[in-house]
Amino acid sequence: MDGLLTPRESARFVAENSRDVRVDGGGVRRVAELLLAAASGAALRAAAWKARHELHPRAADEAAVNWVFVTDTLNFSFWSEQDEHGCAVGYGGGTYTGYWALCAALNRALDEEERHRILNETGKILLEKFGGSFLNCVRKSEKSAQKLMHLVVESFPSYRDVTQFEGKRISFYKRAQILVADTWSVLEGKGDGCFKDISSITMFADYRLPQVLVYLGALKYSDELLKKLLKGEMLSYGDKQEVEIRGCSLWCVELIRDCLLELIEKKGKKSDGEINSILLDYYLWDYARDHREEMKGIPFHRTRCIYY
């Protein structure tokens, strides 16, 4: 799209022009050092996606790819006005919150109104353009992560995560990128999921990753923004501070990845497979859930939209 910055270009531009959010170089290095140990193990491998949770599909077939598509089509707005863990779903003897609540709800065939509308809209397009299977869309990408991302964004309106910042049209494509990433993961980077340019996909700019990056000291907020977030004030989608939070968090993870790769090379460590921003996002997202209690004093930004 003419004049539209890619997610990575958008993130860099936002970080260079941000007033209330900044990336801390020392914090970036500390997070990279934290991840260094994980780089030589199973935690930073594509196969780890299936092992992360019992609700993820185990197969690498068409049904699993379609499950990923439906899940990521509905993957937005998982926080409660009263309690950040208030959206809980019981399934199979367990209780799940946040993203896992969606997985459980899907497996129980439950919908919410806005998600139901988007599911119908997306399903109709999937039937018309791709014969009712997301695998056909994946195959049209010719094993290019970028081509698949743009095909998704151009075909499905609810994936068009685009806004304005300082006179530029920018994109974060949170759900489109996570859809590409999860497709790569469920197919274990093989066959139709062997994307040659998978490292071009960035992290998925949401509300949980900025929170953990602030907790780890890699991202810093101005006093004014921090006060606003502590009060629980809502930020509109496309609001300057909301864009700064998302853009700087995305750029922060890009810098963490670069630093981690430098540390691996410098220390002669061997990583078990490719290190990319997708795997760092997965790891940090799980880290945030595992350290939920310690992170209680760090506010997440509240934005209600369909894009994340």
N, C-alpha and C positions, 0 to 999 in steps of 0.2 A: 504494500500500500504506500503510495507516494507521500513522502514527508512524515511518515510514521516511524518513530524509532523502535528498534527491536527491544525486547525486555532488557538485555544486557546494556545496550546503548542508553536506554531510558534510565536504568539504575545509575549508570555513571554520571549522566547529565544531572539527575536529581541530587546525587551525593555532592557534586561539584557546586550546586546552587542552593543547598539546603541551609536553612537558618536555625531550625529548632532541633534537628537531629544530626549527629555526626558519627562517623566511623572512627573508633579509637585504634590506632596502629598497634599499641602495646597489647590491647585486648585481643586484637586479631591474632597476634602471635601466640598469646596464651591459649586461645581456643585451638589453634593449630597444634600446639604441643599436647593439649588434652586429647586430640584426635589421633596423635601419632601412634599411640599404642594400639588403637582400634584398627589402624590401617593395615596391620599385619595379620589381623584375624578375620573372622567371618562377618563381623558387624558391618563392614564397609564393602560388601559384595552384593551384586544384584540378587543372588539367591536368598539373601537375608529377608527380602520383602515377604516371601511366603512364610518364613519362620516367625515373623513378627507377631502374628496373631492367628488364632484358630479360625477366625471368620474369613480370612483371605482364602480364595480358591487354591487348591493344591495342584490342579491339572494345568497343562499348558496348551489348551485346546480352544476351539472357537467359542464354546460356552463360557470359558473363563475370561476371554477377551471381551465378550458381550457383558459379562458381569462387571468388569472394570469400567466399561463405557457407561453403564447405567449408574453405577456408584459415583463416578466422577461427574456425571451430569447433575447429580443431586448434592454434590459435595460443597455446601456453602452454609455459612451462618450457624455455627454450632456453639453459641453461647447464650446463656439465659440472663434476662434483665435482673433477676433476684439473686441467682446463684450460678457461678460460672460452671458448676458441675450439675446444674439442675435438669438438663435434658438426659434422662436415663431411660433405657429400654431393657426390659427383661426378655431373655431369649435362651432357650436350652439350659435353664437352670442357673444362668449368670445374669448379672446386671451390667450394662455397658453405657458409657457416656461419650459425648463428643462424636468424633468420626466413627468410633466403634458402635455407637448407638445407631448410626445410619446403616452400617453393615448388618447389624442385628435386625433393624427394622426392614431392610430389604429382604433378608432371609425369612422374615415373617410376613412379607408382602404388605407392609404398612406404608402409607404416604401422608404427607402434609399437603395443604392446598396449593401453595406456590410451587412446591416440588412436583406436584401432580400435573400442573399446567405445563411446566417446562418438560416433564417427561413425555407428555402427549405431543407437544410441539416437536421435540427432538426425535421421538419415535416416528412421527410422520415423515420427517426429513430423511431419517435413516432408511425408511421403506422406499421412498421416492428416489433417492440418490444412490443408495448402497445396497439395495436388495434386502433390507431388513437386518443386515449383519455388519457390525463394526469392523469385523475382520476384513471385509471387502474394502473398507476405507483405509485400513492399515496397509493392505496390499497395493493400493493406488499410490501410496507414498514412496514406493520403490526403495524401501529400506533407508529412508531419510527422515530423521527426527524432525528437522525443520519443515520439510514438506508436509509431514503428517500434522504438525502443529498448525500450519497455515491452512491446510485443508479443513481441519476441524473448525478453526476460527471463521473461515469464509462460509462454511456450510451450516453451522449451528449458531444462531444469534446469541444464545445465553453464554457463550464462551468468549464474547468480544469484550475483554477487559481492557478498555482503551479510555484515556482521559487526557486532560491538558495540564501542562505545568510550565510556567515561565515562557509562554508563547510557543511551546513545542507540543506536538501530539505524541504522547508516549503510550507504551503498552507494557503490561506486566504478564498478561495471559496466564494467571495463576492456575485456573482449572484446565486450560488447554495443555499447559506444560506438565501438570501432574498426570493428566490422561496419557500423554506420550510416555512419561516415566513409568507409570503403573503397567502400561502395555508392554514396555521393554522388560519390566520386572516379572510380570506373570508369564511371559514367554521365555524368561531366563536369558534374554539377549541372544536368542537363537532363532533360526528359521525366519519367519515373518517379522520377528522382533529384533533382528540383528541390524540395528540402526548404526550406520557407519559414523554418524555425526552426533551420537548421543551426548557427548561432552559439551555440545553447544546449548543444551537445555540448562537453564539456571534453577536456582531454588524457587519455591512456590510462595510468593509474597502474600502472607496471610496475617493473622493477629497473634498466633502462638510463637512463631519464630522470632519476631522482634522482641517479644517478652524474654525469651531465653537468651538472646544475644545481649540484651541489657543486663540481665542477671549475671552473665559471664564477663561483662565489662567490655565487650567488643563494640557496643553501640551506646551512645550517650544522648540523653534528652536534655533540652534546656529546662530551667526551673519553671518557666511559664507552661511549657507543654506537660511536664511532669505533674504540676498542680492540677491541670485540667484532667489528666488521665486518672489521677488519684480521686478526683471528685466523681468520676464515672461519666463525665460529659461525653455525649455522642459526637463523633466526627463524621461528616457526610462523605460519601464516596466522591472522590475528586477534590476534596478539601485540601488545601496546601499542606497542612500538617499531616493529614492521612497519607498523602502521596509521598511526603518526606520519609515517614516511618517505613512504608513499603519499599520505596526505592533504595533507601540507605541500608535496609536489612538485606535486600537482594545483592547490592554491591559488596556489603560486608562479607557475605558468604563466598562471593567470587574471590575476594582477597584472602579469606581463610583457606580456600582451596589452593590458591597459588602458593601461599606460605607453607601449607602442608606438603605440597609437592616438592618445594625447595628443601624442607626438613628431611623428607624421605631420601632425597638424592644426597644431601649433605652428610647424613648419618649412615648412609649405606644400607638403610633398611629396605626390606623387600615387601612391597605391597601385594596383596593377593588379588590381583585384577586391577582394572582401571579405577582411579579415584576421580569422581566427578561431583558436581554440585547436587545432583539428585541424591546420591548416597549420603552426602553431608546433611542434606535436608532431612532425610529419613532418620538419620542418627540423632540429630539435634531435636527433632520433634519428639522422638522417644525419650530423649534425655529430659526434655521439659516435663513430660508426663511422670517420669520417675522421680523428679525433684519438685513436684508440685507443691509440697508443703513448704520447702525452703523458699520457693518463688512467690509465696503469697503476698509479700510486700511490694512486688514489682507489678505494676498495673499493665494490663493489655489494653490496646485501643479498641474502642467500641464503634464499629461501623456495620450497619445493617444493609446488606446488598446481596445480589445473587452471584457475585464474582469470587467470593471467598468467605 
